[in-house]
Amino acid sequence: MPRDLAPDLVERLTKAFEADPTARMLQNAVTTTSVDDIALDRRVVTSIDHSVSNLLDDWSATSQEKSGRCWLFAGTNLLRAGARKTLNVKDFEFSQNHLLFWDKFEKANHWLESMIATADRDVDDRTVAHLLATPAEDGGQWNMFVALVVKHGLVPKVAMPETKSSSNTRLMNRDLGTILRQAARDLRAQAADGAPEADLRETKEQVLATVHRLLCIHLGTPPESFLWQWKDADGGFHRDGEMTPLAFAEKYVTVPLEDYVCLVNDPRTSSPYGRTFTVEHLGNVVGAPPVTYLNVEPDVMKSLAAQAIVGGEPVWFGCDTGQMSHSDLGLWDAGLFDRAAVYGTEPALAKADRLLHHESLMTHAMLFTGVDLVDDAPRRWRVENSWGTEKGDKGFMTMNDGWFAEYVFEVAVRRDALPAELQEALTHEPIVLPAWDPMGALA
């Protein structure tokens, strides 16, 4: 039988707190100052600087502003490294707004297809409830980024610049979510009345017309083609003439996007090491290759990421950036905050338990642009974030190697960089995890 909080228990706890001078001092401190400022371990902060032995970046950090487009910024930041060399320019950005438009439109179609596929289930079914809770998210995965570039190409930022809504997506997402949930209601009602599939698809197309109108209003209309001309770093003028987004991507993407694979570290027993898995209903472009992960130990991810950086190529990755991080200082370290000294108890959840008990999941994507190697082993990592130039080292952050093991979940690397046994593992049919699984979280 449930037991309430007994008055004598509360009295004992209060007396014990009042009798503890350290607890009273901490109360005075935390009631007027951020607990993270109190718990910040100065020994850790002063032991880290931003230097690394292998550094790739000589460009300015970007800013996603008030949006959840980190995965698009990380992807375009990876691609711009090669484009800068091809163009011979110092500063260059692909349009993140262009990809945002097509991601929202493709996601709307993908989501409506999921609604049709689950129309025979109760609205309180766990999968349906999960889908209804997440109709218009900004986030994404590496495979979803590749799917957009392959289908819709790229444009320079000047061809489709930022808008108020691309930089602050809240109101656009609010209205888009309303349209999609209303469509889910209508599609489910049609299905319940026995409407043929053709009628459901017709309803879906009507909804997509409304979605397209909304996106054009908020983000602008994506160009079918554009005139591309530029001045290089030496003052030379160049003109490629009229180009389509697909032609632009073909010319200025210098890495084989479709040859990349996603490695993840998921220590739960539901995702054994050396096996591939996917997540039900996860994706944006219908018909694109599914979002598939290969589960490996953290040291495998570290080794391959370091190898890519030493070879001159940045690495896209996903992590839980809210854990043991200080954005202003630009530091991620597994021991950054001494919370045990504040609360009198040591956090004891391992990575698998954090996933199982909803304490952690992938929340953010960024780009590794450097690694500090000692005797060929990584000591710390340099990270290009997309939070502007005010944070960290002008927008670049430093990650301790111990933090990588605990809070990095995913890296994208070239397939041919994997050892033979992992390349072979990619050929196996993936384990399918349910839609609500934390490994389906969007960065």
C-alpha positions in Angstrom: 0.0 0.0 0.0 1.4 3.5 -0.9 2.8 5.4 2.1 2.6 9.2 2.4 5.4 11.4 3.7 5.3 11.1 7.4 5.5 14.4 9.4 8.2 13.0 11.7 10.4 12.1 8.6 10.2 15.7 7.3 11.0 17.0 10.8 14.0 14.8 11.1 15.3 15.8 7.7 14.8 19.5 8.3 16.7 19.3 11.7 19.5 17.4 10.1 19.8 20.0 7.3 19.8 22.9 9.8 22.5 21.2 11.9 24.8 20.9 8.9 26.8 24.1 8.4 28.0 23.0 5.0 24.4 22.5 3.8 23.4 25.9 5.1 26.4 27.5 3.3 25.4 25.8 0.1 21.8 26.9 0.5 23.0 30.5 0.8 25.2 30.1 -2.3 22.7 28.3 -4.6 19.7 30.4 -3.7 21.5 33.4 -5.2 23.9 31.8 -7.8 23.5 29.2 -10.5 24.2 25.7 -9.1 26.5 25.0 -12.1 28.7 28.0 -11.2 28.9 26.7 -7.6 29.7 23.1 -8.7 32.1 24.1 -11.5 35.4 22.3 -10.6 38.1 24.9 -11.0 40.8 22.2 -11.1 39.2 20.8 -14.3 38.7 24.2 -15.9 42.3 25.3 -15.3 43.7 22.0 -16.6 42.2 22.4 -20.1 43.1 24.8 -22.9 41.9 24.9 -26.4 45.1 23.8 -28.2 45.3 20.5 -30.1 48.0 18.7 -32.0 46.0 18.2 -35.2 43.9 21.2 -36.2 41.8 21.6 -39.4 39.7 24.8 -39.0 40.8 28.2 -40.1 37.3 29.5 -40.7 34.7 31.3 -38.6 32.0 29.5 -36.6 28.4 29.7 -37.7 25.2 30.2 -35.8 21.9 28.3 -36.0 20.3 31.1 -33.9 17.0 30.1 -32.2 16.5 26.9 -34.2 17.1 23.2 -33.9 19.1 23.0 -37.1 22.4 21.9 -35.6 22.6 18.7 -37.7 22.2 20.8 -40.9 24.9 23.2 -39.8 27.2 20.4 -38.8 26.6 18.8 -42.2 27.1 21.9 -44.3 30.1 22.9 -42.2 31.7 19.6 -43.1 31.0 20.2 -46.8 32.2 23.8 -46.8 35.7 22.8 -45.8 36.2 21.3 -49.3 34.1 23.9 -51.0 36.3 26.7 -49.6 39.4 25.1 -51.2 37.7 24.6 -54.5 36.4 28.2 -54.6 39.7 29.6 -53.1 37.7 31.7 -50.6 38.2 32.2 -46.8 34.5 32.4 -45.8 31.7 30.5 -47.4 28.5 28.9 -46.3 26.0 26.6 -48.0 22.4 27.8 -47.4 21.0 26.0 -44.3 17.7 27.6 -45.0 17.5 25.8 -48.4 17.9 22.4 -46.6 15.5 23.4 -43.8 12.8 24.1 -46.3 13.2 20.7 -48.0 13.6 18.9 -44.7 10.3 20.3 -43.4 8.5 19.5 -46.6 9.9 16.0 -46.8 9.3 15.4 -43.1 5.6 16.4 -43.5 5.2 13.8 -46.3 7.1 11.2 -44.3 5.0 11.9 -41.2 1.7 11.8 -43.1 2.7 8.5 -44.6 3.3 7.2 -41.1 -0.1 8.4 -40.1 -1.7 6.5 -43.0 0.3 3.4 -42.1 -0.9 3.5 -38.4 -4.4 4.7 -39.1 -5.9 1.3 -37.9 -4.3 1.7 -34.5 -5.9 3.4 -31.5 -4.9 7.1 -31.0 -3.4 6.1 -27.6 -1.2 3.4 -29.2 2.3 4.2 -28.1 3.7 4.6 -31.6 0.8 6.8 -32.7 1.2 8.9 -29.5 4.9 9.3 -30.1 4.3 10.4 -33.7 1.6 12.9 -32.7 3.9 14.4 -30.1 6.6 15.1 -32.7 5.1 16.3 -36.0 7.4 19.2 -36.9 10.7 18.8 -35.2 13.8 20.7 -36.4 16.3 18.0 -35.6 17.7 15.2 -37.8 20.3 12.6 -38.4 23.3 12.2 -40.7 21.4 9.9 -43.1 18.6 12.4 -43.3 21.1 15.1 -44.2 22.6 13.0 -47.0 19.1 12.2 -48.3 18.3 15.9 -48.6 21.5 16.8 -50.4 21.1 13.8 -52.8 17.6 14.7 -53.7 17.5 18.5 -53.5 21.1 19.6 -53.8 22.7 22.6 -52.2 22.8 26.4 -52.9 25.2 29.1 -51.5 23.8 31.1 -48.7 23.4 34.2 -50.9 20.9 32.2 -53.1 18.6 31.4 -50.2 19.5 33.5 -47.2 18.2 33.3 -43.7 14.7 34.6 -42.8 13.1 35.5 -39.5 11.6 32.0 -39.3 14.6 30.0 -40.3 16.6 31.7 -37.5 13.7 31.3 -35.0 11.5 28.3 -35.9 9.1 28.3 -33.0 6.1 30.0 -34.5 6.5 28.3 -37.9 6.7 24.9 -36.1 3.7 25.7 -34.0 1.5 26.4 -37.0 3.0 23.5 -39.0 2.3 21.1 -36.1 -1.3 22.3 -36.0 -1.8 21.6 -39.7 -0.3 18.2 -39.5 -2.2 17.0 -36.4 -5.4 18.2 -38.0 -4.5 16.2 -41.0 -3.8 13.2 -38.8 -7.3 13.5 -37.4 -8.9 13.7 -40.9 -6.8 10.8 -42.3 -7.7 8.6 -39.4 -11.4 9.4 -39.7 -11.3 8.6 -43.4 -9.6 5.3 -42.7 -12.1 4.5 -40.0 -14.9 5.1 -42.5 -13.3 2.6 -44.9 -12.0 5.2 -47.4 -9.8 3.6 -50.1 -6.1 4.3 -50.1 -6.4 6.6 -53.1 -8.7 8.9 -51.1 -6.2 9.0 -48.3 -3.4 10.0 -50.7 -5.5 12.7 -52.2 -6.1 14.2 -48.7 -2.4 14.0 -48.0 -1.6 15.9 -51.2 -4.1 18.7 -50.2 -2.4 18.9 -46.9 1.0 19.1 -48.5 -0.2 22.0 -50.7 -0.9 23.9 -47.4 2.4 22.9 -45.9 4.3 24.1 -49.0 2.4 27.5 -48.8 3.3 27.8 -45.2 7.0 27.0 -45.8 7.3 29.5 -48.7 5.7 32.2 -46.5 8.1 31.6 -43.7 11.3 30.6 -45.4 11.1 31.9 -49.0 10.8 29.8 -52.2 13.7 27.6 -53.0 15.4 28.6 -56.2 15.1 26.2 -59.2 18.4 27.8 -60.4 20.6 30.8 -59.6 23.5 32.7 -61.1 26.7 31.8 -59.3 29.6 34.1 -59.3 32.2 35.1 -56.7 35.6 36.7 -56.0 38.3 34.4 -54.7 40.8 35.1 -51.9 43.3 36.6 -54.5 40.8 39.0 -55.9 40.0 37.0 -59.0 36.5 37.0 -60.4 34.7 33.8 -61.4 31.3 33.0 -62.9 29.8 29.6 -63.2 26.6 31.0 -64.8 23.2 29.6 -64.1 23.2 26.5 -61.9 20.6 24.2 -60.4 21.0 23.1 -56.7 21.9 19.6 -57.8 24.5 20.8 -60.2 26.0 23.1 -57.5 26.2 20.1 -55.1 27.8 17.9 -57.7 30.5 20.5 -58.4 31.3 21.7 -54.9 30.7 18.6 -52.6 34.2 17.1 -52.5 33.5 14.1 -50.3 31.5 10.9 -51.2 28.4 11.6 -49.1 26.7 8.3 -49.9 29.8 6.3 -48.8 29.5 7.5 -45.2 28.1 5.3 -42.5 26.9 6.1 -39.0 28.7 4.4 -36.1 27.0 4.7 -32.7 27.8 3.7 -29.2 24.7 2.2 -27.5 25.7 -0.1 -24.6 22.2 -1.5 -24.0 21.6 -5.2 -24.6 18.9 -4.3 -27.2 21.6 -3.1 -29.5 24.5 -5.6 -29.5 28.0 -4.4 -30.6 28.8 -5.4 -34.2 25.2 -5.2 -35.3 23.2 -2.7 -37.3 19.9 -1.3 -36.2 17.3 1.2 -37.3 14.3 2.9 -35.6 10.8 2.5 -36.8 9.3 5.6 -38.6 12.6 7.5 -38.4 13.5 9.5 -41.5 12.6 12.5 -43.7 12.7 11.5 -47.4 10.3 8.7 -48.3 12.2 6.2 -50.5 15.7 7.2 -49.3 17.9 4.6 -47.6 16.8 4.1 -44.0 18.6 5.6 -41.1 20.9 2.8 -40.1 23.4 2.6 -37.3 26.3 0.2 -36.7 26.9 -0.2 -32.9 30.5 -0.2 -31.8 32.6 0.4 -28.7 33.6 4.0 -27.9 37.3 3.4 -28.7 36.4 2.3 -32.3 34.5 5.6 -32.8 37.4 7.6 -31.3 40.0 5.8 -33.4 38.2 6.3 -36.7 37.3 9.9 -35.9 40.9 10.7 -35.1 42.1 8.9 -38.2 39.8 11.1 -40.4 41.0 14.3 -38.8 44.7 13.4 -39.1 43.8 12.6 -42.8 42.5 16.2 -43.2 38.7 15.6 -42.9 36.4 17.0 -40.2 33.9 14.5 -38.6 30.2 15.0 -38.1 29.0 13.7 -34.7 26.0 13.6 -32.4 26.1 13.9 -28.6 24.2 14.9 -25.4 25.5 18.4 -25.1 23.6 19.2 -21.9 25.7 16.9 -19.8 28.8 18.1 -18.0 29.2 21.1 -20.3 29.8 24.8 -20.0 28.8 26.7 -23.1 30.4 30.0 -22.3 33.8 28.4 -21.5 33.3 26.0 -24.4 34.2 23.0 -22.3 32.9 19.4 -22.1 34.5 17.2 -19.4 33.0 14.2 -17.6 34.2 15.7 -14.3 33.4 19.4 -15.0 30.9 19.8 -12.2 31.5 18.4 -8.7 27.8 17.9 -7.9 28.6 15.3 -5.2 30.2 18.1 -3.2 26.9 20.2 -3.4 24.3 17.4 -3.0 26.3 14.9 -0.9 25.6 12.1 -3.4 27.6 10.9 -6.4 25.7 10.4 -9.7 26.1 6.7 -10.5 24.2 6.0 -13.7 26.3 4.4 -16.4 25.7 5.2 -20.1 23.4 2.3 -20.7 21.3 3.2 -17.6 21.1 6.8 -18.6 19.5 5.7 -21.9 17.2 3.2 -20.3 16.0 5.6 -17.6 15.6 8.7 -19.8 18.5 10.5 -18.3 20.4 10.9 -21.6 20.0 10.8 -25.4 21.5 12.5 -28.4 20.4 16.2 -28.4 23.0 18.0 -30.6 25.2 17.5 -33.7 28.5 19.3 -34.3 31.8 18.9 -36.1 35.1 17.6 -34.9 37.8 19.8 -36.5 40.8 18.8 -34.4 42.2 16.2 -32.0 45.0 16.4 -29.5 47.0 13.1 -29.8 49.6 11.9 -27.2 51.4 8.7 -28.3 48.7 8.4 -31.0 45.9 8.3 -28.4 43.3 11.1 -28.2 43.5 13.3 -25.2 41.0 16.0 -26.2 38.9 17.1 -29.2 38.3 20.4 -30.9 34.7 21.0 -31.9 33.0 23.4 -34.3 29.7 24.3 -32.8 26.9 26.3 -34.4 26.1 28.7 -31.5 27.9 31.8 -32.9 31.3 33.2 -32.1 30.7 34.4 -28.6 31.0 30.9 -26.9 34.2 29.1 -26.2 37.2 29.9 -28.4 35.3 32.1 -30.9 32.7 29.5 -31.4 35.0 26.4 -31.2 34.8 24.2 -28.1 37.1 21.7 -26.4 36.0 18.2 -25.4 37.9 16.0 -23.0 38.4 12.4 -24.2 36.5 11.0 -21.2 33.4 13.0 -22.1 33.5 11.5 -25.6 33.1 8.0 -24.1 30.2 9.0 -21.9 28.2 11.4 -24.0 29.0 11.0 -27.7 26.5 8.7 -29.4 27.2 8.9 -33.1 29.9 9.7 -35.7 29.8 9.6 -39.5 32.8 8.1 -41.1 33.8 6.7 -44.5 32.8 3.1 -45.0 36.2 2.1 -46.4 37.9 3.3 -43.2 36.2 0.5 -41.2 38.0 -2.8 -40.5 36.8 -5.7 -42.7 34.6 -7.3 -40.0 32.7 -4.0 -39.5 32.2 -3.5 -43.2 30.8 -7.0 -43.3 28.5 -6.3 -40.4 26.9 -3.5 -42.5 25.5 -6.1 -44.9 23.3 -7.7 -42.2 19.6 -6.9 -41.8 19.3 -4.3 -39.1 17.5 -4.8 -35.8 14.4 -2.6 -35.7 13.9 -0.6 -32.6 10.5 1.0 -31.7 9.7 4.6 -32.8 10.0 5.9 -29.2 13.5 4.4 -28.6 16.0 7.0 -27.4 18.3 6.1 -30.3 15.7 7.6 -32.6 16.2 11.1 -31.0 16.9 13.8 -33.5 20.0 16.0 -33.0 
